[in-house]
């Protein structure tokens, strides 16, 4: 159990938040800040953010600034709890949204 806790704490240091116009929208893990900064340039993510809606509005309008920052401790804990709950150990990039998406 101590190993899992240590692993989860290490994961917290690698959790980043993506903000749209200063609003935290989603979290993900990256090995470095440089790697994290490359995510907003990915075409698939930009398309997904434009297609996704929250409260009837697009998550991203295609123009607002996308920024990356290290997740807060509370956000990072939410991220790791969500991953553990979902039992996602695939190694694939996992996005945890901080906003409610429309169905």
Protein Blocks (a to p, Z undefined) as FASTA:
>chain_A
ZZmmmmmmmmmmmcccddeehiafbdcddfbfklmmmmmmpmklmmmmmmpccehiafbg
olaccddddddfklmmmmmmmmmmnopanopacdddfbdcdZZ
